[in-house]
Amino acid sequence: MIESSDLGRDRLSSFFAAFDVAAQQVAPAAANLILTGQGQVTGQGQVLRSLVFLPHGPGAHDGEGEVLAAVRIDFGGRENPLIAALPSRVELAFEAAPTLRAIAELLAIEASARRCGRQVALDNLCRLLLLLLLRHMIDRGTTQPGLLAGLSHPQLFPALVAMQDAPARDWHVDDLATIAGMSRTRFMTLFPRVVGATPMAYLAGWRMVLARRELERGGLVKVVARRIGYGSAAAFSRAYQRAFGEPPVARRHGRQAEEGSSSRPAEAERGPVR
């Protein structure tokens, strides 16, 4: 296994660990990821021009070029703070991102074909495409306050990553300021200005995000509470109730009920799969 020498500074892995990526080929009007260009999607003669990503939901496509692939990607929606922090429309010309173009070409081919393992390929290609797109946006940076700006900031992102990777730790502002290489005063001034929330508010929100995902996956309330840093299930339940307006057990039971009602096998897609 290949391991990074800088795992403690990975700005994206915690989001991909918390939220699954699911993809579905749809009509352009229902898509939130559109690949445009010209030519036939055969792997030869196809020229991809650009990518349009609509993180907050599908919308009208008014870009140039022919639509070569239209996909709806689910990456946790607005429950995912990274998706919630993105602008409503992200457009990227592939000439500025050749690696993204290579993955997009594979995605366009898979979306147009009916091959065995197609859904697995779509999910994984969209996962990789989304990761590379987010990496590109972080590298480019943004002037708008929010999580993306924080992850792009060379001094603040280590503090954000530290909280994301170890949410159960008893974090103090002094610890985070040291990680950021700043004085406490400078850190407490800069963090909310860039991220749009205080460090402790961000940590509390991230803990609730993780808790909600764990409960959806069947986690026990007392186990989830301990995993995200609460000393008791009662304290966690009160915090969860304040954040979401319902007790954590309601989310867990609600998710189980949803899974029970959708246990009937879905109708198979029409047409042969090669």
Residue pairs with C-beta under 8 A, 6 or more apart in sequence:
4 10
8 158
8 161
8 162
8 165
9 157
9 158
9 161
10 161
10 165
11 138
11 151
11 157
11 160
11 161
12 82
12 131
12 134
12 135
12 138
14 161
14 164
14 165
15 80
15 81
15 82
15 164
16 127
16 131
18 76
18 80
18 209
18 210
18 213
19 75
19 76
19 79
19 80
19 213
20 74
20 75
20 76
21 73
21 74
21 75
21 123
21 126
21 127
21 130
22 73
22 74
22 123
23 33
23 71
23 72
23 73
23 74
23 119
23 122
23 123
23 125
23 126
24 71
24 72
24 122
25 69
25 70
25 71
25 111
25 122
26 58
26 70
26 71
26 72
27 70
28 34
28 61
28 67
28 70
29 58
29 60
29 61
30 58
30 70
30 72
31 54
31 58
31 61
31 70
31 71
31 72
32 53
32 54
32 55
32 57
32 58
32 59
32 71
32 72
32 73
33 51
33 52
33 53
33 54
33 69
33 70
33 71
33 72
33 73
33 126
33 129
34 51
34 52
34 61
34 63
34 67
34 69
34 70
34 71
35 48
35 50
35 51
35 67
35 68
35 69
35 70
35 104
35 107
35 108
36 48
36 49
36 50
36 51
36 52
36 61
36 63
36 64
36 65
36 66
36 67
36 68
37 46
37 47
37 48
37 49
37 50
37 65
37 66
37 68
38 46
38 47
38 49
38 65
38 66
39 45
39 46
39 47
39 68
40 46
41 68
41 69
41 108
41 109
41 111
41 112
42 109
43 105
43 109
46 68
46 105
46 108
46 109
48 68
48 94
48 101
48 104
48 105
48 108
49 64
49 65
49 93
49 94
50 63
50 64
50 65
50 91
50 92
50 93
50 94
51 90
51 91
51 92
51 94
51 100
51 104
51 129
51 133
52 61
52 63
52 89
52 90
52 91
53 73
53 89
53 90
53 91
53 92
53 130
53 133
54 88
54 89
54 90
55 83
55 86
55 87
55 88
55 90
56 78
56 83
56 86
56 88
58 72
59 88
59 89
61 67
63 91
68 108
68 112
69 104
69 107
69 108
69 111
69 112
70 111
71 107
71 111
71 122
71 126
73 126
73 130
75 83
75 130
76 83
76 213
77 83
78 84
79 209
79 212
79 213
80 209
81 147
81 205
81 206
81 209
82 134
82 147
82 148
84 147
85 146
85 147
85 148
86 137
86 148
87 144
90 133
90 137
92 100
92 133
92 136
94 100
94 101
94 104
95 101
97 132
97 136
99 132
100 129
100 132
100 133
100 136
103 125
103 128
103 129
103 132
104 129
106 121
106 125
107 122
107 125
107 126
107 129
110 118
110 121
110 122
110 125
111 122
113 274
114 271
114 272
114 273
114 274
115 121
115 273
115 274
116 273
116 274
118 273
137 148
137 152
138 148
138 151
138 152
139 152
140 152
141 149
141 152
142 148
142 149
142 152
143 149
145 193
145 194
145 195
145 196
146 195
146 196
147 160
147 195
147 196
149 194
149 195
149 196
150 156
150 157
150 160
150 191
150 194
150 195
151 157
151 160
153 194
155 180
155 181
155 182
155 190
156 180
156 190
156 191
156 194
156 195
158 179
158 180
159 176
159 177
159 179
159 180
159 187
159 191
159 199
160 195
160 202
162 171
162 176
162 179
163 171
163 176
163 199
163 202
163 203
163 206
164 206
167 203
167 206
167 207
167 210
167 228
167 229
168 226
168 227
168 228
168 229
169 229
170 229
171 199
171 200
171 203
173 184
173 187
173 188
173 199
173 200
174 184
176 187
176 191
176 199
177 183
177 184
177 186
177 187
177 188
180 187
180 191
182 190
187 199
188 198
188 199
191 198
191 199
192 198
195 202
197 205
204 239
204 243
205 243
207 228
207 229
207 230
207 239
208 239
208 240
208 243
208 244
210 227
210 228
211 224
211 225
211 228
211 236
211 240
211 248
212 244
212 251
214 223
214 224
214 227
214 228
215 221
215 224
215 248
215 251
215 252
215 255
216 251
216 252
216 255
217 255
218 252
218 255
218 256
219 227
219 252
221 233
221 236
221 237
221 248
221 249
221 252
222 233
224 236
224 248
225 232
225 233
225 235
225 236
225 237
228 236
230 236
230 239
236 248
237 247
237 248
237 249
240 246
240 247
240 248
241 247
241 248
244 251
